[in-house]
Amino acid sequence: MNDISEILRSLLDQYSRVSEIDSEFVYMMDNDPQLQEDYKLWCEEYGYDIKTGYKDFIDEQLRDRDEFWETMTE
């Protein structure tokens, strides 16, 4: 089983723009039926919508990182 959270965090570390992460994740999903199934289960488990779940997760991760750095600079 694929760890969707870890895959998305890895993409976030690799790419500097959200549009690049979006393109890469969609590409991965289109080419891996197991990833698609794991993603559906992940969305159900964490309460994400299948259409926007990965984008919502990435947005949350970016907000958390921003909050961390804001706290560190205060």
N, CA, C, O and CB atoms as a CASP TS submission, in Angstrom:
PFRMAT TS
TARGET T0000
AUTHOR 0000-0000-0000
METHOD Language model
MODEL 1
PARENT N/A
ATOM      1  N   MET     1       0.839  -1.193   0.000  1.00  0.00           N
ATOM      2  CA  MET     1       0.000   0.000   0.000  1.00  0.00           C
ATOM      3  C   MET     1       0.874   1.243   0.000  1.00  0.00           C
ATOM      4  O   MET     1       1.863   1.319   0.730  1.00  0.00           O
ATOM      5  CB  MET     1      -0.949   0.005   1.215  1.00  0.00           C
ATOM      6  N   ASN     2       0.510   2.199  -0.809  1.00  0.00           N
ATOM      7  CA  ASN     2       1.231   3.460  -0.908  1.00  0.00           C
ATOM      8  C   ASN     2       0.853   4.384   0.249  1.00  0.00           C
ATOM      9  O   ASN     2      -0.314   4.468   0.630  1.00  0.00           O
ATOM     10  CB  ASN     2       0.940   4.141  -2.255  1.00  0.00           C
ATOM     11  N   ASP     3       1.832   5.061   0.792  1.00  0.00           N
ATOM     12  CA  ASP     3       1.593   6.061   1.831  1.00  0.00           C
ATOM     13  C   ASP     3       1.380   7.404   1.129  1.00  0.00           C
ATOM     14  O   ASP     3       2.339   8.104   0.806  1.00  0.00           O
ATOM     15  CB  ASP     3       2.795   6.129   2.862  1.00  0.00           C
ATOM     16  N   ILE     4       0.135   7.747   0.903  1.00  0.00           N
ATOM     17  CA  ILE     4      -0.208   8.944   0.133  1.00  0.00           C
ATOM     18  C   ILE     4       0.339  10.204   0.791  1.00  0.00           C
ATOM     19  O   ILE     4       0.854  11.088   0.106  1.00  0.00           O
ATOM     20  CB  ILE     4      -1.725   9.056  -0.027  1.00  0.00           C
ATOM     21  N   SER     5       0.233  10.293   2.102  1.00  0.00           N
ATOM     22  CA  SER     5       0.750  11.471   2.805  1.00  0.00           C
ATOM     23  C   SER     5       2.245  11.640   2.540  1.00  0.00           C
ATOM     24  O   SER     5       2.718  12.746   2.280  1.00  0.00           O
ATOM     25  CB  SER     5       0.487  11.357   4.322  1.00  0.00           C
ATOM     26  N   GLU     6       2.968  10.548   2.608  1.00  0.00           N
ATOM     27  CA  GLU     6       4.414  10.610   2.389  1.00  0.00           C
ATOM     28  C   GLU     6       4.743  10.950   0.932  1.00  0.00           C
ATOM     29  O   GLU     6       5.678  11.706   0.668  1.00  0.00           O
ATOM     30  CB  GLU     6       5.067   9.276   2.778  1.00  0.00           C
ATOM     31  N   ILE     7       3.991  10.403   0.005  1.00  0.00           N
ATOM     32  CA  ILE     7       4.203  10.729  -1.416  1.00  0.00           C
ATOM     33  C   ILE     7       3.995  12.217  -1.639  1.00  0.00           C
ATOM     34  O   ILE     7       4.797  12.865  -2.311  1.00  0.00           O
ATOM     35  CB  ILE     7       3.248   9.910  -2.326  1.00  0.00           C
ATOM     36  N   LEU     8       2.925  12.760  -1.082  1.00  0.00           N
ATOM     37  CA  LEU     8       2.635  14.186  -1.274  1.00  0.00           C
ATOM     38  C   LEU     8       3.692  15.062  -0.591  1.00  0.00           C
ATOM     39  O   LEU     8       4.091  16.087  -1.144  1.00  0.00           O
ATOM     40  CB  LEU     8       1.235  14.525  -0.726  1.00  0.00           C
ATOM     41  N   ARG     9       4.143  14.673   0.593  1.00  0.00           N
ATOM     42  CA  ARG     9       5.215  15.444   1.256  1.00  0.00           C
ATOM     43  C   ARG     9       6.494  15.400   0.424  1.00  0.00           C
ATOM     44  O   ARG     9       7.202  16.402   0.315  1.00  0.00           O
ATOM     45  CB  ARG     9       5.489  14.891   2.684  1.00  0.00           C
ATOM     46  N   SER    10       6.783  14.261  -0.151  1.00  0.00           N
ATOM     47  CA  SER    10       7.974  14.117  -0.991  1.00  0.00           C
ATOM     48  C   SER    10       7.882  15.005  -2.222  1.00  0.00           C
ATOM     49  O   SER    10       8.859  15.651  -2.599  1.00  0.00           O
ATOM     50  CB  SER    10       8.161  12.655  -1.411  1.00  0.00           C
ATOM     51  N   LEU    11       6.717  15.038  -2.845  1.00  0.00           N
ATOM     52  CA  LEU    11       6.528  15.914  -4.001  1.00  0.00           C
ATOM     53  C   LEU    11       6.666  17.376  -3.597  1.00  0.00           C
ATOM     54  O   LEU    11       7.214  18.186  -4.344  1.00  0.00           O
ATOM     55  CB  LEU    11       5.157  15.670  -4.645  1.00  0.00           C
ATOM     56  N   LEU    12       6.171  17.704  -2.426  1.00  0.00           N
ATOM     57  CA  LEU    12       6.281  19.068  -1.921  1.00  0.00           C
ATOM     58  C   LEU    12       7.739  19.456  -1.708  1.00  0.00           C
ATOM     59  O   LEU    12       8.118  20.605  -1.938  1.00  0.00           O
ATOM     60  CB  LEU    12       5.501  19.218  -0.617  1.00  0.00           C
ATOM     61  N   ASP    13       8.546  18.512  -1.274  1.00  0.00           N
ATOM     62  CA  ASP    13       9.971  18.773  -1.093  1.00  0.00           C
ATOM     63  C   ASP    13      10.707  18.876  -2.430  1.00  0.00           C
ATOM     64  O   ASP    13      11.697  19.600  -2.537  1.00  0.00           O
ATOM     65  CB  ASP    13      10.597  17.676  -0.241  1.00  0.00           C
ATOM     66  N   GLN    14      10.232  18.163  -3.442  1.00  0.00           N
ATOM     67  CA  GLN    14      10.912  18.125  -4.734  1.00  0.00           C
ATOM     68  C   GLN    14      10.594  19.315  -5.633  1.00  0.00           C
ATOM     69  O   GLN    14      11.460  19.801  -6.360  1.00  0.00           O
ATOM     70  CB  GLN    14      10.554  16.864  -5.446  1.00  0.00           C
ATOM     71  N   TYR    15       9.366  19.773  -5.579  1.00  0.00           N
ATOM     72  CA  TYR    15       8.920  20.803  -6.525  1.00  0.00           C
ATOM     73  C   TYR    15       8.647  22.115  -5.802  1.00  0.00           C
ATOM     74  O   TYR    15       8.180  22.137  -4.663  1.00  0.00           O
ATOM     75  CB  TYR    15       7.655  20.339  -7.277  1.00  0.00           C
ATOM     76  N   SER    16       8.948  23.196  -6.488  1.00  0.00           N
ATOM     77  CA  SER    16       8.809  24.507  -5.855  1.00  0.00           C
ATOM     78  C   SER    16       7.441  25.145  -6.100  1.00  0.00           C
ATOM     79  O   SER    16       7.064  26.096  -5.416  1.00  0.00           O
ATOM     80  CB  SER    16       9.892  25.432  -6.357  1.00  0.00           C
ATOM     81  N   ARG    17       6.712  24.627  -7.060  1.00  0.00           N
ATOM     82  CA  ARG    17       5.397  25.208  -7.364  1.00  0.00           C
ATOM     83  C   ARG    17       4.302  24.165  -7.210  1.00  0.00           C
ATOM     84  O   ARG    17       4.484  22.995  -7.544  1.00  0.00           O
ATOM     85  CB  ARG    17       5.375  25.789  -8.790  1.00  0.00           C
ATOM     86  N   VAL    18       3.170  24.609  -6.702  1.00  0.00           N
ATOM     87  CA  VAL    18       2.039  23.715  -6.490  1.00  0.00           C
ATOM     88  C   VAL    18       1.566  23.133  -7.820  1.00  0.00           C
ATOM     89  O   VAL    18       1.145  21.977  -7.870  1.00  0.00           O
ATOM     90  CB  VAL    18       0.888  24.458  -5.789  1.00  0.00           C
ATOM     91  N   SER    19       1.630  23.909  -8.886  1.00  0.00           N
ATOM     92  CA  SER    19       1.200  23.401 -10.191  1.00  0.00           C
ATOM     93  C   SER    19       2.052  22.219 -10.640  1.00  0.00           C
ATOM     94  O   SER    19       1.551  21.309 -11.300  1.00  0.00           O
ATOM     95  CB  SER    19       1.262  24.512 -11.236  1.00  0.00           C
ATOM     96  N   GLU    20       3.337  22.227 -10.288  1.00  0.00           N
ATOM     97  CA  GLU    20       4.218  21.104 -10.624  1.00  0.00           C
ATOM     98  C   GLU    20       3.842  19.861  -9.814  1.00  0.00           C
ATOM     99  O   GLU    20       3.840  18.745 -10.335  1.00  0.00           O
ATOM    100  CB  GLU    20       5.695  21.479 -10.369  1.00  0.00           C
ATOM    101  N   ILE    21       3.527  20.067  -8.549  1.00  0.00           N
ATOM    102  CA  ILE    21       3.107  18.955  -7.700  1.00  0.00           C
ATOM    103  C   ILE    21       1.814  18.361  -8.250  1.00  0.00           C
ATOM    104  O   ILE    21       1.664  17.142  -8.345  1.00  0.00           O
ATOM    105  CB  ILE    21       2.917  19.419  -6.229  1.00  0.00           C
ATOM    106  N   ASP    22       0.894  19.234  -8.606  1.00  0.00           N
ATOM    107  CA  ASP    22      -0.385  18.807  -9.165  1.00  0.00           C
ATOM    108  C   ASP    22      -0.168  17.958 -10.417  1.00  0.00           C
ATOM    109  O   ASP    22      -0.730  16.869 -10.534  1.00  0.00           O
ATOM    110  CB  ASP    22      -1.264  20.029  -9.493  1.00  0.00           C
ATOM    111  N   SER    23       0.631  18.442 -11.336  1.00  0.00           N
ATOM    112  CA  SER    23       0.894  17.720 -12.581  1.00  0.00           C
ATOM    113  C   SER    23       1.537  16.369 -12.322  1.00  0.00           C
ATOM    114  O   SER    23       1.141  15.368 -12.920  1.00  0.00           O
ATOM    115  CB  SER    23       1.784  18.547 -13.491  1.00  0.00           C
ATOM    116  N   GLU    24       2.520  16.330 -11.442  1.00  0.00           N
ATOM    117  CA  GLU    24       3.223  15.083 -11.157  1.00  0.00           C
ATOM    118  C   GLU    24       2.316  14.068 -10.473  1.00  0.00           C
ATOM    119  O   GLU    24       2.347  12.886 -10.816  1.00  0.00           O
ATOM    120  CB  GLU    24       4.441  15.355 -10.288  1.00  0.00           C
ATOM    121  N   PHE    25       1.515  14.505  -9.518  1.00  0.00           N
ATOM    122  CA  PHE    25       0.638  13.575  -8.820  1.00  0.00           C
ATOM    123  C   PHE    25      -0.431  13.028  -9.761  1.00  0.00           C
ATOM    124  O   PHE    25      -0.730  11.834  -9.723  1.00  0.00           O
ATOM    125  CB  PHE    25      -0.015  14.259  -7.615  1.00  0.00           C
ATOM    126  N   VAL    26      -1.001  13.869 -10.592  1.00  0.00           N
ATOM    127  CA  VAL    26      -1.999  13.415 -11.562  1.00  0.00           C
ATOM    128  C   VAL    26      -1.364  12.415 -12.522  1.00  0.00           C
ATOM    129  O   VAL    26      -1.979  11.402 -12.855  1.00  0.00           O
ATOM    130  CB  VAL    26      -2.597  14.615 -12.344  1.00  0.00           C
ATOM    131  N   TYR    27      -0.147  12.689 -12.968  1.00  0.00           N
ATOM    132  CA  TYR    27       0.575  11.770 -13.843  1.00  0.00           C
ATOM    133  C   TYR    27       0.781  10.419 -13.155  1.00  0.00           C
ATOM    134  O   TYR    27       0.548   9.367 -13.751  1.00  0.00           O
ATOM    135  CB  TYR    27       1.932  12.374 -14.254  1.00  0.00           C
ATOM    136  N   MET    28       1.214  10.458 -11.910  1.00  0.00           N
ATOM    137  CA  MET    28       1.428   9.228 -11.145  1.00  0.00           C
ATOM    138  C   MET    28       0.126   8.437 -11.016  1.00  0.00           C
ATOM    139  O   MET    28       0.112   7.218 -11.185  1.00  0.00           O
ATOM    140  CB  MET    28       1.993   9.553  -9.748  1.00  0.00           C
ATOM    141  N   MET    29      -0.951   9.134 -10.719  1.00  0.00           N
ATOM    142  CA  MET    29      -2.247   8.476 -10.553  1.00  0.00           C
ATOM    143  C   MET    29      -2.723   7.853 -11.862  1.00  0.00           C
ATOM    144  O   MET    29      -3.264   6.747 -11.871  1.00  0.00           O
ATOM    145  CB  MET    29      -3.288   9.474 -10.040  1.00  0.00           C
ATOM    146  N   ASP    30      -2.519   8.565 -12.961  1.00  0.00           N
ATOM    147  CA  ASP    30      -2.954   8.063 -14.264  1.00  0.00           C
ATOM    148  C   ASP    30      -2.221   6.784 -14.660  1.00  0.00           C
ATOM    149  O   ASP    30      -2.738   5.988 -15.443  1.00  0.00           O
ATOM    150  CB  ASP    30      -2.742   9.127 -15.329  1.00  0.00           C
ATOM    151  N   ASN    31      -1.032   6.588 -14.126  1.00  0.00           N
ATOM    152  CA  ASN    31      -0.195   5.464 -14.529  1.00  0.00           C
ATOM    153  C   ASN    31      -0.083   4.349 -13.497  1.00  0.00           C
ATOM    154  O   ASN    31       0.684   3.406 -13.687  1.00  0.00           O
ATOM    155  CB  ASN    31       1.157   5.956 -14.846  1.00  0.00           C
ATOM    156  N   ASP    32      -0.834   4.448 -12.417  1.00  0.00           N
ATOM    157  CA  ASP    32      -0.703   3.451 -11.357  1.00  0.00           C
ATOM    158  C   ASP    32      -2.070   3.160 -10.720  1.00  0.00           C
ATOM    159  O   ASP    32      -2.514   3.887  -9.832  1.00  0.00           O
ATOM    160  CB  ASP    32       0.301   3.935 -10.282  1.00  0.00           C
ATOM    161  N   PRO    33      -2.728   2.095 -11.181  1.00  0.00           N
ATOM    162  CA  PRO    33      -4.050   1.763 -10.629  1.00  0.00           C
ATOM    163  C   PRO    33      -4.020   1.510  -9.117  1.00  0.00           C
ATOM    164  O   PRO    33      -4.983   1.837  -8.423  1.00  0.00           O
ATOM    165  CB  PRO    33      -4.607   0.537 -11.333  1.00  0.00           C
ATOM    166  N   GLN    34      -2.943   0.938  -8.605  1.00  0.00           N
ATOM    167  CA  GLN    34      -2.852   0.701  -7.161  1.00  0.00           C
ATOM    168  C   GLN    34      -2.800   2.021  -6.403  1.00  0.00           C
ATOM    169  O   GLN    34      -3.418   2.159  -5.347  1.00  0.00           O
ATOM    170  CB  GLN    34      -1.612  -0.153  -6.828  1.00  0.00           C
ATOM    171  N   LEU    35      -2.067   2.989  -6.936  1.00  0.00           N
ATOM    172  CA  LEU    35      -2.002   4.314  -6.327  1.00  0.00           C
ATOM    173  C   LEU    35      -3.388   4.952  -6.314  1.00  0.00           C
ATOM    174  O   LEU    35      -3.767   5.589  -5.331  1.00  0.00           O
ATOM    175  CB  LEU    35      -0.999   5.215  -7.083  1.00  0.00           C
ATOM    176  N   GLN    36      -4.136   4.788  -7.379  1.00  0.00           N
ATOM    177  CA  GLN    36      -5.502   5.326  -7.436  1.00  0.00           C
ATOM    178  C   GLN    36      -6.366   4.733  -6.322  1.00  0.00           C
ATOM    179  O   GLN    36      -7.090   5.454  -5.635  1.00  0.00           O
ATOM    180  CB  GLN    36      -6.141   5.035  -8.814  1.00  0.00           C
ATOM    181  N   GLU    37      -6.281   3.432  -6.156  1.00  0.00           N
ATOM    182  CA  GLU    37      -7.067   2.765  -5.116  1.00  0.00           C
ATOM    183  C   GLU    37      -6.628   3.208  -3.716  1.00  0.00           C
ATOM    184  O   GLU    37      -7.459   3.483  -2.849  1.00  0.00           O
ATOM    185  CB  GLU    37      -6.937   1.240  -5.249  1.00  0.00           C
ATOM    186  N   ASP    38      -5.322   3.271  -3.516  1.00  0.00           N
ATOM    187  CA  ASP    38      -4.792   3.713  -2.219  1.00  0.00           C
ATOM    188  C   ASP    38      -5.207   5.152  -1.930  1.00  0.00           C
ATOM    189  O   ASP    38      -5.514   5.500  -0.790  1.00  0.00           O
ATOM    190  CB  ASP    38      -3.252   3.588  -2.190  1.00  0.00           C
ATOM    191  N   TYR    39      -5.214   5.984  -2.965  1.00  0.00           N
ATOM    192  CA  TYR    39      -5.615   7.378  -2.805  1.00  0.00           C
ATOM    193  C   TYR    39      -7.087   7.467  -2.369  1.00  0.00           C
ATOM    194  O   TYR    39      -7.428   8.251  -1.483  1.00  0.00           O
ATOM    195  CB  TYR    39      -5.392   8.156  -4.125  1.00  0.00           C
ATOM    196  N   LYS    40      -7.944   6.668  -2.989  1.00  0.00           N
ATOM    197  CA  LYS    40      -9.363   6.664  -2.608  1.00  0.00           C
ATOM    198  C   LYS    40      -9.530   6.276  -1.144  1.00  0.00           C
ATOM    199  O   LYS    40     -10.301   6.900  -0.415  1.00  0.00           O
ATOM    200  CB  LYS    40     -10.162   5.699  -3.504  1.00  0.00           C
ATOM    201  N   LEU    41      -8.814   5.254  -0.718  1.00  0.00           N
ATOM    202  CA  LEU    41      -8.884   4.821   0.682  1.00  0.00           C
ATOM    203  C   LEU    41      -8.346   5.899   1.619  1.00  0.00           C
ATOM    204  O   LEU    41      -8.908   6.129   2.690  1.00  0.00           O
ATOM    205  CB  LEU    41      -8.097   3.516   0.878  1.00  0.00           C
ATOM    206  N   TRP    42      -7.272   6.551   1.223  1.00  0.00           N
ATOM    207  CA  TRP    42      -6.666   7.623   2.009  1.00  0.00           C
ATOM    208  C   TRP    42      -7.669   8.766   2.176  1.00  0.00           C
ATOM    209  O   TRP    42      -7.833   9.299   3.273  1.00  0.00           O
ATOM    210  CB  TRP    42      -5.361   8.132   1.336  1.00  0.00           C
ATOM    211  N   CYS    43      -8.333   9.134   1.092  1.00  0.00           N
ATOM    212  CA  CYS    43      -9.328  10.203   1.159  1.00  0.00           C
ATOM    213  C   CYS    43     -10.452   9.836   2.128  1.00  0.00           C
ATOM    214  O   CYS    43     -10.878  10.659   2.939  1.00  0.00           O
ATOM    215  CB  CYS    43      -9.905  10.491  -0.239  1.00  0.00           C
ATOM    216  N   GLU    44     -10.920   8.610   2.037  1.00  0.00           N
ATOM    217  CA  GLU    44     -11.979   8.158   2.941  1.00  0.00           C
ATOM    218  C   GLU    44     -11.510   8.189   4.391  1.00  0.00           C
ATOM    219  O   GLU    44     -12.235   8.643   5.277  1.00  0.00           O
ATOM    220  CB  GLU    44     -12.434   6.743   2.568  1.00  0.00           C
ATOM    221  N   GLU    45     -10.303   7.708   4.623  1.00  0.00           N
ATOM    222  CA  GLU    45      -9.778   7.637   5.982  1.00  0.00           C
ATOM    223  C   GLU    45      -9.612   9.008   6.622  1.00  0.00           C
ATOM    224  O   GLU    45      -9.909   9.185   7.803  1.00  0.00           O
ATOM    225  CB  GLU    45      -8.457   6.921   5.981  1.00  0.00           C
ATOM    226  N   TYR    46      -9.137   9.977   5.846  1.00  0.00           N
ATOM    227  CA  TYR    46      -8.855  11.308   6.390  1.00  0.00           C
ATOM    228  C   TYR    46      -9.944  12.339   6.108  1.00  0.00           C
ATOM    229  O   TYR    46      -9.814  13.500   6.496  1.00  0.00           O
ATOM    230  CB  TYR    46      -7.560  11.805   5.837  1.00  0.00           C
ATOM    231  N   GLY    47     -11.007  11.925   5.440  1.00  0.00           N
ATOM    232  CA  GLY    47     -12.137  12.820   5.213  1.00  0.00           C
ATOM    233  C   GLY    47     -11.944  13.821   4.089  1.00  0.00           C
ATOM    234  O   GLY    47     -12.575  14.878   4.078  1.00  0.00           O
ATOM    235  N   TYR    48     -11.080  13.494   3.150  1.00  0.00           N
ATOM    236  CA  TYR    48     -10.861  14.381   2.004  1.00  0.00           C
ATOM    237  C   TYR    48     -11.784  14.004   0.858  1.00  0.00           C
ATOM    238  O   TYR    48     -12.165  12.844   0.708  1.00  0.00           O
ATOM    239  CB  TYR    48      -9.394  14.325   1.544  1.00  0.00           C
ATOM    240  N   ASP    49     -12.137  14.989   0.055  1.00  0.00           N
ATOM    241  CA  ASP    49     -12.873  14.761  -1.180  1.00  0.00           C
ATOM    242  C   ASP    49     -11.900  14.188  -2.213  1.00  0.00           C
ATOM    243  O   ASP    49     -10.764  14.652  -2.310  1.00  0.00           O
ATOM    244  CB  ASP    49     -13.543  16.084  -1.699  1.00  0.00           C
ATOM    245  N   ILE    50     -12.324  13.201  -2.971  1.00  0.00           N
ATOM    246  CA  ILE    50     -11.428  12.546  -3.926  1.00  0.00           C
ATOM    247  C   ILE    50     -10.907  13.524  -4.979  1.00  0.00           C
ATOM    248  O   ILE    50      -9.757  13.415  -5.405  1.00  0.00           O
ATOM    249  CB  ILE    50     -12.148  11.387  -4.609  1.00  0.00           C
ATOM    250  N   LYS    51     -11.726  14.459  -5.396  1.00  0.00           N
ATOM    251  CA  LYS    51     -11.304  15.403  -6.442  1.00  0.00           C
ATOM    252  C   LYS    51     -10.278  16.415  -5.954  1.00  0.00           C
ATOM    253  O   LYS    51      -9.425  16.856  -6.724  1.00  0.00           O
ATOM    254  CB  LYS    51     -12.504  16.137  -6.986  1.00  0.00           C
ATOM    255  N   THR    52     -10.355  16.783  -4.694  1.00  0.00           N
ATOM    256  CA  THR    52      -9.480  17.860  -4.208  1.00  0.00           C
ATOM    257  C   THR    52      -8.617  17.467  -3.017  1.00  0.00           C
ATOM    258  O   THR    52      -7.885  18.303  -2.487  1.00  0.00           O
ATOM    259  CB  THR    52     -10.309  19.046  -3.834  1.00  0.00           C
ATOM    260  N   GLY    53      -8.689  16.222  -2.593  1.00  0.00           N
ATOM    261  CA  GLY    53      -8.009  15.801  -1.371  1.00  0.00           C
ATOM    262  C   GLY    53      -6.521  16.076  -1.354  1.00  0.00           C
ATOM    263  O   GLY    53      -5.996  16.611  -0.377  1.00  0.00           O
ATOM    264  N   TYR    54      -5.836  15.714  -2.430  1.00  0.00           N
ATOM    265  CA  TYR    54      -4.391  15.923  -2.434  1.00  0.00           C
ATOM    266  C   TYR    54      -4.039  17.398  -2.442  1.00  0.00           C
ATOM    267  O   TYR    54      -3.039  17.798  -1.845  1.00  0.00           O
ATOM    268  CB  TYR    54      -3.764  15.237  -3.630  1.00  0.00           C
ATOM    269  N   LYS    55      -4.846  18.217  -3.112  1.00  0.00           N
ATOM    270  CA  LYS    55      -4.592  19.655  -3.112  1.00  0.00           C
ATOM    271  C   LYS    55      -4.837  20.238  -1.724  1.00  0.00           C
ATOM    272  O   LYS    55      -4.079  21.088  -1.258  1.00  0.00           O
ATOM    273  CB  LYS    55      -5.478  20.362  -4.155  1.00  0.00           C
ATOM    274  N   ASP    56      -5.895  19.778  -1.072  1.00  0.00           N
ATOM    275  CA  ASP    56      -6.189  20.244   0.282  1.00  0.00           C
ATOM    276  C   ASP    56      -5.060  19.866   1.240  1.00  0.00           C
ATOM    277  O   ASP    56      -4.657  20.670   2.081  1.00  0.00           O
ATOM    278  CB  ASP    56      -7.524  19.659   0.774  1.00  0.00           C
ATOM    279  N   PHE    57      -4.556  18.647   1.109  1.00  0.00           N
ATOM    280  CA  PHE    57      -3.459  18.191   1.956  1.00  0.00           C
ATOM    281  C   PHE    57      -2.213  19.051   1.733  1.00  0.00           C
ATOM    282  O   PHE    57      -1.554  19.452   2.693  1.00  0.00           O
ATOM    283  CB  PHE    57      -3.143  16.708   1.677  1.00  0.00           C
ATOM    284  N   ILE    58      -1.898  19.329   0.498  1.00  0.00           N
ATOM    285  CA  ILE    58      -0.728  20.160   0.186  1.00  0.00           C
ATOM    286  C   ILE    58      -0.899  21.559   0.754  1.00  0.00           C
ATOM    287  O   ILE    58       0.041  22.121   1.317  1.00  0.00           O
ATOM    288  CB  ILE    58      -0.500  20.231  -1.334  1.00  0.00           C
ATOM    289  N   ASP    59      -2.092  22.122   0.610  1.00  0.00           N
ATOM    290  CA  ASP    59      -2.362  23.447   1.178  1.00  0.00           C
ATOM    291  C   ASP    59      -2.159  23.437   2.694  1.00  0.00           C
ATOM    292  O   ASP    59      -1.585  24.373   3.252  1.00  0.00           O
ATOM    293  CB  ASP    59      -3.799  23.900   0.835  1.00  0.00           C
ATOM    294  N   GLU    60      -2.630  22.381   3.359  1.00  0.00           N
ATOM    295  CA  GLU    60      -2.446  22.273   4.806  1.00  0.00           C
ATOM    296  C   GLU    60      -0.961  22.197   5.168  1.00  0.00           C
ATOM    297  O   GLU    60      -0.516  22.829   6.126  1.00  0.00           O
ATOM    298  CB  GLU    60      -3.185  21.040   5.347  1.00  0.00           C
ATOM    299  N   GLN    61      -0.211  21.430   4.404  1.00  0.00           N
ATOM    300  CA  GLN    61       1.218  21.303   4.667  1.00  0.00           C
ATOM    301  C   GLN    61       1.933  22.640   4.491  1.00  0.00           C
ATOM    302  O   GLN    61       2.808  22.991   5.283  1.00  0.00           O
ATOM    303  CB  GLN    61       1.834  20.253   3.745  1.00  0.00           C
ATOM    304  N   LEU    62       1.562  23.375   3.464  1.00  0.00           N
ATOM    305  CA  LEU    62       2.176  24.688   3.226  1.00  0.00           C
ATOM    306  C   LEU    62       1.822  25.659   4.345  1.00  0.00           C
ATOM    307  O   LEU    62       2.677  26.421   4.797  1.00  0.00           O
ATOM    308  CB  LEU    62       1.725  25.259   1.867  1.00  0.00           C
ATOM    309  N   ARG    63       0.570  25.640   4.796  1.00  0.00           N
ATOM    310  CA  ARG    63       0.166  26.508   5.910  1.00  0.00           C
ATOM    311  C   ARG    63       0.946  26.156   7.170  1.00  0.00           C
ATOM    312  O   ARG    63       1.413  27.041   7.888  1.00  0.00           O
ATOM    313  CB  ARG    63      -1.351  26.387   6.174  1.00  0.00           C
ATOM    314  N   ASP    64       1.087  24.849   7.435  1.00  0.00           N
ATOM    315  CA  ASP    64       1.839  24.414   8.616  1.00  0.00           C
ATOM    316  C   ASP    64       3.296  24.872   8.547  1.00  0.00           C
ATOM    317  O   ASP    64       3.865  25.299   9.551  1.00  0.00           O
ATOM    318  CB  ASP    64       1.777  22.886   8.754  1.00  0.00           C
ATOM    319  N   ARG    65       3.885  24.785   7.378  1.00  0.00           N
ATOM    320  CA  ARG    65       5.288  25.229   7.216  1.00  0.00           C
ATOM    321  C   ARG    65       5.405  26.730   7.420  1.00  0.00           C
ATOM    322  O   ARG    65       6.329  27.211   8.074  1.00  0.00           O
ATOM    323  CB  ARG    65       5.827  24.848   5.817  1.00  0.00           C
ATOM    324  N   ASP    66       4.455  27.463   6.851  1.00  0.00           N
ATOM    325  CA  ASP    66       4.466  28.917   7.021  1.00  0.00           C
ATOM    326  C   ASP    66       4.317  29.303   8.488  1.00  0.00           C
ATOM    327  O   ASP    66       5.022  30.186   8.977  1.00  0.00           O
ATOM    328  CB  ASP    66       3.347  29.558   6.196  1.00  0.00           C
ATOM    329  N   GLU    67       3.406  28.644   9.184  1.00  0.00           N
ATOM    330  CA  GLU    67       3.193  28.926  10.609  1.00  0.00           C
ATOM    331  C   GLU    67       4.441  28.586  11.418  1.00  0.00           C
ATOM    332  O   GLU    67       4.794  29.311  12.347  1.00  0.00           O
ATOM    333  CB  GLU    67       1.982  28.134  11.144  1.00  0.00           C
ATOM    334  N   PHE    68       5.097  27.509  11.078  1.00  0.00           N
ATOM    335  CA  PHE    68       6.325  27.123  11.767  1.00  0.00           C
ATOM    336  C   PHE    68       7.377  28.214  11.621  1.00  0.00           C
ATOM    337  O   PHE    68       7.987  28.630  12.606  1.00  0.00           O
ATOM    338  CB  PHE    68       6.858  25.787  11.220  1.00  0.00           C
ATOM    339  N   TRP    69       7.593  28.684  10.376  1.00  0.00           N
ATOM    340  CA  TRP    69       8.631  29.694  10.157  1.00  0.00           C
ATOM    341  C   TRP    69       8.253  31.038  10.757  1.00  0.00           C
ATOM    342  O   TRP    69       9.125  31.780  11.212  1.00  0.00           O
ATOM    343  CB  TRP    69       8.900  29.856   8.673  1.00  0.00           C
ATOM    344  N   GLU    70       6.978  31.358  10.764  1.00  0.00           N
ATOM    345  CA  GLU    70       6.549  32.603  11.411  1.00  0.00           C
ATOM    346  C   GLU    70       6.836  32.549  12.903  1.00  0.00           C
ATOM    347  O   GLU    70       7.286  33.533  13.489  1.00  0.00           O
ATOM    348  CB  GLU    70       5.046  32.858  11.166  1.00  0.00           C
ATOM    349  N   THR    71       6.582  31.420  13.506  1.00  0.00           N
ATOM    350  CA  THR    71       6.843  31.231  14.930  1.00  0.00           C
ATOM    351  C   THR    71       8.342  31.316  15.217  1.00  0.00           C
ATOM    352  O   THR    71       8.761  31.907  16.212  1.00  0.00           O
ATOM    353  CB  THR    71       6.283  29.877  15.404  1.00  0.00           C
ATOM    354  N   MET    72       9.130  30.728  14.347  1.00  0.00           N
ATOM    355  CA  MET    72      10.588  30.707  14.550  1.00  0.00           C
ATOM    356  C   MET    72      11.209  32.096  14.415  1.00  0.00           C
ATOM    357  O   MET    72      12.222  32.380  15.055  1.00  0.00           O
ATOM    358  CB  MET    72      11.244  29.757  13.550  1.00  0.00           C
ATOM    359  N   THR    73      10.626  32.955  13.601  1.00  0.00           N
ATOM    360  CA  THR    73      11.191  34.277  13.379  1.00  0.00           C
ATOM    361  C   THR    73      10.719  35.314  14.393  1.00  0.00           C
ATOM    362  O   THR    73      11.259  36.418  14.453  1.00  0.00           O
ATOM    363  CB  THR    73      10.852  34.740  12.001  1.00  0.00           C
ATOM    364  N   GLU    74       9.709  34.957  15.191  1.00  0.00           N
ATOM    365  CA  GLU    74       9.197  35.918  16.183  1.00  0.00           C
ATOM    366  C   GLU    74      10.065  35.986  17.395  1.00  0.00           C
ATOM    367  O   GLU    74       9.775  36.743  18.321  1.00  0.00           O
ATOM    368  CB  GLU    74       7.797  35.563  16.598  1.00  0.00           C
TER
END
